Amino acid sequence: MTIPDQDGRARTGARSGFLPLAAICLGFFIVMVDTTIVNVALPAISHDFGGGVVLQQWVVDSYTLVFAALLLSAGAAADRLGPRRVFEAGLLAFAVFSAACAFAPNGPLLVLARALQGLGAAALVPASLALINTTYHDRAARAKAIGVWGGMGGIAAAVGPVVGGALITLAGWPSVFLVNVPVSLAAYLLVRHAVPRSVPNPTRSVDVTGQVLAVVSLVVLVYGIIEGGGPAGWSPRTLGIVAAGLALVAVFLVVEHRKAQAMLPTTLFRDRVFSAAAATGLLLNFGFYGQFFVLTLYFQQLRHFSPLTAGLLLVPEAVGAIIGSPLGGRAAARIGARYTMVIGLTAGALGFLAFVLVDAGSGYALIVPAAFAAGLGMGFAMPAATTAAIEAAPRDLAGLASGAVNTARQLGSVLGVAVLGALVATGLPFLTGFHLAVAASAVVFLAGAALNLIVRPRRPSSVDADGEPVALVPVSPVPGPK
């Protein structure tokens, strides 16, 4: 039986054990796997449907774009309708549209199915955290549950390329989407059995105007950037599309600034520490995931490695991120978030710069250390960026601050794939474009390090009852939708 507590949340003491956490994490796990498993399938998809690098960019970005644009509204929907209901709907949508991806007859319909798949992912991530919060009321148990949740993201990112490579070798690229269907349905049944119903909050509003503007502005902007790397090139038409996208982003910010209950409260960005931390999250994902995309193309299009070999060669980055994340958390506690971000961003930049030395015949002795350093730097800096943002936010906006940081990260992923992917699709020799892309990743990381050296921290404004700084949740070092 589910009993509302004094906060209006549901509690079931006997059921707040392993099974609810397994159900919640399974849904989150499959979303995180999808952020990396698809990358090794991109050349095979392009081989079947044509479209070159531009199609491959859209296969990645259509998913991440919807994920990023709907993340804040999905969190509000979880509050309004109840997180379990939203989580279940997300699992069903993810299963249905994963199957649609597998059976798509052409590139445009695959891109559309990927965008709808991102809708399910956007529902799952904030709802999974809300379910942990409503299921585990003991502070220590909740902290452990969140730790497991965060670790699942890193594990999923590590196994994604290998599992994807194996599936493609055995059954072709549609299998990387079909695998989502039984796992999503199993998670759905497990959630209905093990996770207590949560109490909805019908007073929580959804910012429809802001949501529509967010989606339209991001679609137009990303479309222009990707087209700039395609056959059309940077024509006046393409530049006009990019300018229109930027103008719509400006309109979105103006509208959000004037709304009383905005999807993205612009008051958060009055604090320069919060703004710097959110910008760092965006730069981290821009450099890392943009580089991850072009590195996949390097392995399969230039080196002609099999999907399985390419997947194995992508693992060092994910492993570096998994190792770097807890180390970065400890470092932030000892030396502060500011210098932890600087160290991580610099280490990641060195890894990217090492890729500039890679050519068409480079051995694993150069590729693997460079990939590991890039992932280690990313994982080391990300928890510190999240902690800095949450500590800078007012206590009553902590939830929205967490959503804003995660949205900034996902937006960085979208733009990274679009911009750096355009560099390898501009008609230059592939290796030249690859070197430009990884050098750009290094520059972006170094810019983030410089930003954090310039912006000085202040005392945290959010503390708990014991006077300790409040940090909401650890952010998975590699998602994508994380």
N, C-alpha and C positions, 0 to 999 in steps of 0.2 A: 504493500500500500504506500502511496506517495502522500507525504504530509507537507504542506507549505510551512516554512519557518517564518520567523518574524520579519525577514527581509522579502517575503513573498516568493522565495525560491523553494524548489522541491528538494526534499531530502529523504534518503532511504539508507539508513545506517548500515544495514546488513548487506546491501548490494553495492556499497561504495568500496569495492575491492578490485581484484584483477580483471574480472570479466567486463565491467563497463569500460575500463581503460583500454582493454584490448579492442573492444568494438570501436571506440572513438579513434584510437590510433590507427586501426586498419583503414578507416576511411581517409584519414589524413595521409597515411603512407601511400596509398594508390595515387593520390593527387601529386605528391612529391616525386614518385617514380616517373610519372608522366612528364615531368619537366625535363628529364634527361634521357629517358628511354627513346623518345621520338627523334632526338638528334642523330642517332646512328642510322635511322631509317630514311633520312632526308635524301641522300643520293639515289636510293632505290625508288623513292616516290617520284623524284624528278626524272628518272629513267623511264618510268611507266607513263607519266603524264606530261613530260616536257616542262617548259617554264623556267628551267635553269635555276640560278641562285634566287631570283625574285620569288618564284613559287616557294622555295625552301624557306625564305624569310617569312612569307605570309603564313606558312604552316605553323611556324613557331610563334609569330607575333599575333596572329588572330586570336590564339588561345590566351597568351599572356596579356594582351591588350584588354580583352573583356574581363579577365581575372583582376587586373589592376583597377579598371574603371568601376567595377561593381563591388569592390572589397568593402568600402565604407558603408554603402547602402545595405549590403548583405549582413553586416554586423547590426545595423539598425533593425533589419527585418528579423534577425534572430531574437532581438529583445522584444519586438512587437508581437511576433507570432509564437515565440518559444523556440529555444535552440534545437530541441530534438526534432521538432517538425521541420525546421529549415534544413537540418542535417540529413534527415531522411529524404527530403525532396532533392537535395543536392546529390545524394548517392544515386537515386533513380535517374536523375538527369545525366549524371556522369556516365552511367551504364548505357543508357539509350543512345547518347550522342557519341560515345566511344564506338559502339556498333555501327553508327552511321558513318564514322570516319573509316572504319574497316571496309565498308561496302560502297564507299563513294566512287562513282564511275569516272570522275574527272577532277582536275585540280581545283576549279572554283567551288565545287560542291564539297570537296574535302576541307577547303579553307572555311567554308560556312559551318560545316559540322564541328571543326576545331573551335570556332568562336562560340558555338552553343555548348561545347564541352567545357569551355572556360566559365560559362555561367554556372555549371554544377560545381566547379572548383571554387569559385568565389563564394558560393553558399557554404561549402564544407569547412573552409579554414577558420573563419571567425566563429562559426557555430561549434566547431570542435573545442575551441578554447572556452566558449561559454558553457558547454556541457561539462567540461572539467570543473569549472567554477561552481556549477550548481550541483554536481555530484559529490565532490570532495570538499567537505566543509572544514575538516581539520587542517590547520595551516601547514603542518609538516607533510601530511598526506597529499595535499594539493600541490605543494612545491615539488614533491617527488613525481607526481603525475605529470606536471608540466615539464619536468626534466626529461622524463621518458618521451613525452610528446615531441619536444625539441630534438632529441636524439634520433627519433624516427625519420626526421627530415634528412639528416645527414646520411643515415644508412640507406634510405631510399635513393638519394642522389648517387651514392657509390655503386649500388647494385643495378641501377637503371641502365647504364650503357652496356654492361655485361649481359644482363638478361635480354636487352633489346638485340644485341648482336647475335646471341644464340637463337632467339626466336626468328629473326630474319633469315639466318642461315638454314634453319629447319623448315620454316613455313612461310617465309615472305613477309614483307612489311606490314600487311594488314594485321598480322598476329600481335604487333605491339599495341594495337588498339583493342583487339578482341580480348586480350588477357585482362583488361580492366573490367569486363562484364561480370564474370563469375566472382571476382574479388569484391566488386561493389555490391553485388546482390548478397553475398555472404555477410558483408559489413552491415547492410540494411537489416537483415534478419537478426543479426546479433544485437544491433542497437535496439530493435523493438523488444527483444527478449530481456536484455540486461540493463539498459539505461532507463532510469525513471523519467516519467513525463516532467516537463518543466513548465512553470507558470508563465503564460504570456503577459506582456505589458502593453496593452492597447494604447496607452498614452504616448508611447514612443513614436514620433513622426518619421516619415521617410521623405527626403528632399527630392521630389520628382524632377523639378526644374534643374537642379544642380546635377542630378544623375544623367539626364538627357544631354546637357551641355558637356559633361565630362566625356561621355562616350563619343559624341559627334566630334568634339575638338581633337581627341586623341586619334580617332580613325582618320580624320583629314590630315593631321600632321604626319602620322606614320605612313599613310599612303603616299604623301608627297616625297618623303625621304626615301622610301623603297623605290618609287618610280625614278628618282634621281639616279639610282644605281642601275636601272634597267635600260632597255633599248632607247627609251625616250631621252635619257640623259638629263642634264640640268638645263633644260629648255626654259624659256620664259613661262610656259604653262606650268611646268613642274615647280619652279620657284614661286609662282603665284599660289599654287596649292599649299606649299609650305607656309607662305605668308598668311594665307587664310586660316590654316590650322593654328598658327601662333596667335592670330587675332581672336579666334574662338576661345583659346586658352585664357587670353586676357579678359574676355567677356565672362567666362566662367568664374574667374577670380573676383571680378567686380560684383557679380550676382551673389556669390558666396559671402562676400564682405558685408553686403547689405541685409542678408537674411538673419532673422533672429535665431532660428534653429537650422543652421547650415550643415550640409553634409561634411564640409571641410571648414571648420572655424578658422578664419584668417587671423584671429587674435593670437593663435598659437605661435605664429611666425613673427610676432613682435619681439619675442625673446631671441636674441641672436644666437645663443647657445643651442636652443632647439632648432633654429633654422639651419645652423651649421651641421648639426647631427643628422637632420633629415636630408640635407644635401649630400652628406657623406654616404648615407645609405643609398641614395640614388646613384652616386658616382661609383660605389662599390659594385652594384649590380650592372651598371652600364659597362664598366671595364671587364668584369669577370664573365658575364653571360654573353657579351658581344664577342669576347675572345674565345669562349667555349664554342660558340657557333662556328667561327671561322676555323678553329682548330679541328673540328669535326670534318669540315670540308677539306682541309689540308690532308688529313689522314686518308680520306676515301677518294677524293677527286684528283689530288696530285700524286699521292703515294700509292693509290689503288689498293689499300689494305682492305681486307674483308671486314664486314660489319662487326664480327666478333673481335677481330684484332683491334679495330678502331675503338671498340667499347673498352677493351682491356687497357688500352693506352690512355683513355680518359679517366680511368679509375684513380691514378695518383693525385689529380686535382681534387677529387671528392674526398679522398683519404686525407689529404693535407688540410682541407676545410674541417673535417671531423676532428682531427687532432688539434687544429688551431683554435677551435671554438672554446673548449674548456680552458685552454691555456690563456686565451684572451680574457675570459671572464675572471680568472685569478689575477692576471696582470692588472686589469682595471680596478680590482679591489685594493691592490697594493700601491700602484703608481698613478692611478687615476685614468679615467676614460680618455682624456685628451692625448696623453703620450702613448697609450695603448693603440689608439687609432693611427697615430703617426708611425709607430713601429710596424703595424700590420700593413698599412698602405704602402710603406716603403719596401717591405719584403715582397709584397705582391708585384710592385712595379719592377723590381729586379728580376722576378720570374718572367714577366712579360718581355722585358728587354732581352733576356736570354733567348727567347723565341726569334728575335731578329737575326740571330746567328744561324738559325735552322735553314737548311736548304733542301733540295729534292732528294738528297742522299744521306741526310743526317741520321746517326744511329740513336738507339734508345738511351745511351749514356748522356746525351745532351737533352733529349726530349723529356725524359722522366723527371730529372731534378728540376727543370724549368717548370713543368706542370705542377709538381709538388709544392714548389715555392709560391706559385701563383695561388693555389688553393689554401696553403697555410696562411698567407697574408690576408686573404679574404676572410677566412674563418677567425683569425685573430682579431681583426678590426671590427667585425659586425656586432658581436655582443656589446662592445664598448659604445658603439654608435647608438644602439638601442637604449642602453642604460643612460647615456648622456641626454637623449631626447626625453625620456620619461622623467628623469630628475629635474629637467628644466621646465616641464609642463606644470600648470596648476593642478592641484590634487583633483579638483572636480572635473577636469578635462583629461584625466589620465587615460581613460579608455579611448577617447577620440584621438589622443596623441599617439597611442599605439597603432591605431588604424591608419593615421596619417603617415607614420614612418613606414609601415608595411606597404602602403600605397606608393610612396616615393620609391621604395625598393623595386616594386614590380614595374613601375613606370621606367625606372632605369634599365631594367631587363628589356623592355619593349624597344626603347630608343637605342640601346646598345646593339641589339641584333639588327635593327634597321640601319643605323649609321655605319657600323663596322662591316656589316654584310654588304652595304653599298660599295665599300672600298674594294671588295674582291669581285664585284660585278660590274665594274665601270669600263671594262674593255682592256684594262692593263693586264700584263702577264700575271697569272695567278699568284706566283710567289711574291711579286712586287706588291700586289694588293694585300696579301697576307702580312707581309712585313709592315706595311703602313698601318694595318688594323691593330697588330699587337703593340706597335710603337704608340699608337693612339691610346690603347688601354693603359700603357705605362704612364703616359702624360696625364691621363685622367686620374689615376691613383696618386701620382705626385701632386696634382692640384688639390686633391682631397687632403693629403698630408700637410701641404702649405696652409690650407684653410684652417686646419685644426691647430696649427702653430700660431696663427694670427688671432683666432677667436679664443679669448681667455675664459675659463670656466667660472661659474659662481657657485655659491652654496646651494644644495638641492632645496627646492621649494616643496617637495612632496615627501612627507615622512609618515611612518606608521605610528601606532600607539606607543611603541618602544623608542621612538625617535630615530629609527633607521630609515634611510632613503628607500622610497618605494620603486621597485622595478617590476613591471607587469609580468612579462613572460620572456624567456629566452627566445630569440629569433633564430630559426633554423639557418645555418650558414649557407645552405644551397637549396632553395626551393625553386619556385617560382615561382608558383607560381610563382617558395616560398613564397 
